Amino acid sequence: MSLPGEGGHVDFAANSEEEDQILEVLREELGHVSAERVLSGAGLVNLYRHR
C-alpha cells in the first residue's frame, strides 16, 4: 500500500563519488536537487545527460 505525500521533494542524498559528481552538476544547474529531480521521468533525462 502506498501513502500519498510529497516524498519526491526531499533532498537528494548522494551515497557515492559518482552520485556526488551528479549532485554537484545538477546543483549548479538547478539549485535545490530533490529526489524527484533525479528519480522521476525528467530526472532520468538529467542522469542520462550527465553520464
N, CA, C and O atoms as a GROMACS GRO file, in nm:
protein
  204
    1MET      N    1   0.085  -0.117   0.000
    1MET     CA    2   0.000   0.000   0.000
    1MET      C    3   0.090   0.124   0.000
    1MET      O    4   0.185   0.132   0.078
    2SER      N    5   0.060   0.217  -0.085
    2SER     CA    6   0.138   0.342  -0.086
    2SER      C    7   0.055   0.453  -0.024
    2SER      O    8  -0.068   0.454  -0.031
    3LEU      N    9   0.125   0.546   0.036
    3LEU     CA   10   0.060   0.658   0.100
    3LEU      C   11   0.084   0.784   0.019
    3LEU      O   12   0.195   0.806  -0.030
    4PRO      N   13  -0.018   0.867   0.002
    4PRO     CA   14   0.003   0.991  -0.072
    4PRO      C   15   0.094   1.084   0.007
    4PRO      O   16   0.091   1.085   0.130
    5GLY      N   17   0.174   1.160  -0.064
    5GLY     CA   18   0.263   1.254   0.004
    5GLY      C   19   0.350   1.326  -0.096
    5GLY      O   20   0.332   1.314  -0.217
    6GLU      N   21   0.443   1.400  -0.045
    6GLU     CA   22   0.534   1.479  -0.127
    6GLU      C   23   0.678   1.431  -0.105
    6GLU      O   24   0.770   1.513  -0.096
    7GLY      N   25   0.697   1.300  -0.096
    7GLY     CA   26   0.828   1.243  -0.069
    7GLY      C   27   0.933   1.275  -0.173
    7GLY      O   28   1.052   1.275  -0.141
    8GLY      N   29   0.892   1.301  -0.297
    8GLY     CA   30   0.988   1.333  -0.402
    8GLY      C   31   1.059   1.465  -0.383
    8GLY      O   32   1.159   1.492  -0.449
    9HIS      N   33   1.006   1.549  -0.292
    9HIS     CA   34   1.064   1.681  -0.271
    9HIS      C   35   1.175   1.682  -0.165
    9HIS      O   36   1.230   1.788  -0.135
   10VAL      N   37   1.206   1.567  -0.110
   10VAL     CA   38   1.316   1.560  -0.013
   10VAL      C   39   1.448   1.579  -0.087
   10VAL      O   40   1.457   1.552  -0.206
   11ASP      N   41   1.549   1.625  -0.016
   11ASP     CA   42   1.680   1.645  -0.077
   11ASP      C   43   1.737   1.513  -0.128
   11ASP      O   44   1.719   1.409  -0.065
   12PHE      N   45   1.805   1.520  -0.241
   12PHE     CA   46   1.877   1.404  -0.292
   12PHE      C   47   2.005   1.390  -0.210
   12PHE      O   48   2.082   1.484  -0.200
   13ALA      N   49   2.026   1.274  -0.152
   13ALA     CA   50   2.144   1.249  -0.070
   13ALA      C   51   2.238   1.155  -0.145
   13ALA      O   52   2.207   1.037  -0.164
   14ALA      N   53   2.351   1.208  -0.187
   14ALA     CA   54   2.450   1.128  -0.260
   14ALA      C   55   2.514   1.026  -0.167
   14ALA      O   56   2.542   1.055  -0.050
   15ASN      N   57   2.537   0.905  -0.220
   15ASN     CA   58   2.595   0.796  -0.140
   15ASN      C   59   2.722   0.738  -0.200
   15ASN      O   60   2.772   0.637  -0.152
   16SER      N   61   2.775   0.803  -0.304
   16SER     CA   62   2.896   0.754  -0.367
   16SER      C   63   2.965   0.871  -0.438
   16SER      O   64   2.908   0.979  -0.450
   17GLU      N   65   3.087   0.849  -0.484
   17GLU     CA   66   3.158   0.954  -0.558
   17GLU      C   67   3.083   0.990  -0.685
   17GLU      O   68   3.072   1.108  -0.719
   18GLU      N   69   3.031   0.889  -0.754
   18GLU     CA   70   2.957   0.914  -0.878
   18GLU      C   71   2.833   0.999  -0.850
   18GLU      O   72   2.804   1.093  -0.924
   19GLU      N   73   2.760   0.966  -0.744
   19GLU     CA   74   2.643   1.044  -0.708
   19GLU      C   75   2.681   1.185  -0.665
   19GLU      O   76   2.608   1.280  -0.692
   20ASP      N   77   2.795   1.200  -0.597
   20ASP     CA   78   2.845   1.333  -0.559
   20ASP      C   79   2.868   1.418  -0.683
   20ASP      O   80   2.834   1.537  -0.685
   21GLN      N   81   2.925   1.359  -0.787
   21GLN     CA   82   2.951   1.432  -0.911
   21GLN      C   83   2.820   1.473  -0.978
   21GLN      O   84   2.807   1.586  -1.024
   22ILE      N   85   2.726   1.382  -0.982
   22ILE     CA   86   2.594   1.413  -1.040
   22ILE      C   87   2.528   1.524  -0.961
   22ILE      O   88   2.475   1.619  -1.019
   23LEU      N   89   2.530   1.514  -0.829
   23LEU     CA   90   2.469   1.615  -0.743
   23LEU      C   91   2.532   1.752  -0.767
   23LEU      O   92   2.462   1.852  -0.775
   24GLU      N   93   2.664   1.756  -0.777
   24GLU     CA   94   2.735   1.883  -0.798
   24GLU      C   95   2.690   1.949  -0.929
   24GLU      O   96   2.662   2.069  -0.931
   25VAL      N   97   2.683   1.872  -1.036
   25VAL     CA   98   2.642   1.927  -1.166
   25VAL      C   99   2.497   1.974  -1.161
   25VAL      O  100   2.466   2.084  -1.207
   26LEU      N  101   2.409   1.892  -1.107
   26LEU     CA  102   2.268   1.930  -1.101
   26LEU      C  103   2.246   2.049  -1.009
   26LEU      O  104   2.161   2.133  -1.036
   27ARG      N  105   2.322   2.057  -0.900
   27ARG     CA  106   2.308   2.172  -0.809
   27ARG      C  107   2.346   2.301  -0.880
   27ARG      O  108   2.281   2.404  -0.860
   28GLU      N  109   2.451   2.297  -0.964
   28GLU     CA  110   2.490   2.416  -1.040
   28GLU      C  111   2.380   2.457  -1.136
   28GLU      O  112   2.355   2.577  -1.154
   29GLU      N  113   2.313   2.360  -1.197
   29GLU     CA  114   2.207   2.388  -1.294
   29GLU      C  115   2.075   2.426  -1.230
   29GLU      O  116   2.007   2.518  -1.275
   30LEU      N  117   2.038   2.355  -1.124
   30LEU     CA  118   1.903   2.363  -1.071
   30LEU      C  119   1.891   2.432  -0.936
   30LEU      O  120   1.782   2.470  -0.895
   31GLY      N  121   2.002   2.447  -0.866
   31GLY     CA  122   1.993   2.495  -0.728
   31GLY      C  123   1.961   2.378  -0.638
   31GLY      O  124   2.046   2.292  -0.615
   32HIS      N  125   1.839   2.373  -0.587
   32HIS     CA  126   1.797   2.263  -0.499
   32HIS      C  127   1.779   2.136  -0.582
   32HIS      O  128   1.713   2.138  -0.685
   33VAL      N  129   1.837   2.026  -0.537
   33VAL     CA  130   1.824   1.898  -0.606
   33VAL      C  131   1.743   1.804  -0.517
   33VAL      O  132   1.792   1.755  -0.416
   34SER      N  133   1.620   1.781  -0.558
   34SER     CA  134   1.534   1.689  -0.484
   34SER      C  135   1.547   1.550  -0.542
   34SER      O  136   1.599   1.532  -0.652
   35ALA      N  137   1.499   1.452  -0.468
   35ALA     CA  138   1.499   1.314  -0.518
   35ALA      C  139   1.421   1.306  -0.649
   35ALA      O  140   1.459   1.231  -0.739
   36GLU      N  141   1.314   1.382  -0.659
   36GLU     CA  142   1.232   1.383  -0.779
   36GLU      C  143   1.310   1.430  -0.902
   36GLU      O  144   1.288   1.380  -1.012
   37ARG      N  145   1.402   1.524  -0.883
   37ARG     CA  146   1.481   1.576  -0.994
   37ARG      C  147   1.588   1.477  -1.040
   37ARG      O  148   1.657   1.500  -1.140
   38VAL      N  149   1.602   1.368  -0.968
   38VAL     CA  150   1.697   1.264  -1.007
   38VAL      C  151   1.624   1.135  -1.047
   38VAL      O  152   1.670   1.063  -1.135
   39LEU      N  153   1.512   1.106  -0.984
   39LEU     CA  154   1.449   0.975  -1.000
   39LEU      C  155   1.321   0.973  -1.082
   39LEU      O  156   1.272   0.866  -1.115
   40SER      N  157   1.266   1.088  -1.116
   40SER     CA  158   1.143   1.092  -1.195
   40SER      C  159   1.175   1.078  -1.342
   40SER      O  160   1.291   1.063  -1.379
   41GLY      N  161   1.073   1.084  -1.427
   41GLY     CA  162   1.096   1.078  -1.571
   41GLY      C  163   1.193   1.185  -1.616
   41GLY      O  164   1.290   1.155  -1.686
   42ALA      N  165   1.169   1.312  -1.578
   42ALA     CA  166   1.260   1.420  -1.614
   42ALA      C  167   1.396   1.402  -1.545
   42ALA      O  168   1.499   1.438  -1.601
   43GLY      N  169   1.395   1.345  -1.426
   43GLY     CA  170   1.520   1.320  -1.354
   43GLY      C  171   1.607   1.219  -1.425
   43GLY      O  172   1.730   1.230  -1.424
   44LEU      N  173   1.544   1.120  -1.486
   44LEU     CA  174   1.620   1.020  -1.561
   44LEU      C  175   1.689   1.084  -1.681
   44LEU      O  176   1.799   1.044  -1.718
   45VAL      N  177   1.624   1.183  -1.741
   45VAL     CA  178   1.688   1.259  -1.850
   45VAL      C  179   1.809   1.333  -1.794
   45VAL      O  180   1.914   1.336  -1.859
   46ASN      N  181   1.796   1.394  -1.676
   46ASN     CA  182   1.910   1.462  -1.612
   46ASN      C  183   2.026   1.367  -1.592
   46ASN      O  184   2.141   1.402  -1.619
   47LEU      N  185   1.997   1.246  -1.544
   47LEU     CA  186   2.104   1.147  -1.522
   47LEU      C  187   2.169   1.108  -1.655
   47LEU      O  188   2.292   1.099  -1.664
   48TYR      N  189   2.090   1.086  -1.756
   48TYR     CA  190   2.143   1.046  -1.886
   48TYR      C  191   2.234   1.154  -1.944
   48TYR      O  192   2.339   1.123  -2.000
   49ARG      N  193   2.194   1.280  -1.932
   49ARG     CA  194   2.274   1.391  -1.985
   49ARG      C  195   2.411   1.399  -1.919
   49ARG      O  196   2.506   1.446  -1.982
   50HIS      N  197   2.423   1.357  -1.796
   50HIS     CA  198   2.547   1.374  -1.721
   50HIS      C  199   2.627   1.245  -1.708
   50HIS      O  200   2.715   1.236  -1.622
   51ARG      N  201   2.600   1.148  -1.790
   51ARG     CA  202   2.677   1.022  -1.788
   51ARG      C  203   2.789   1.029  -1.885
   51ARG      O  204   2.865   0.933  -1.898
   0.00000   0.00000   0.00000
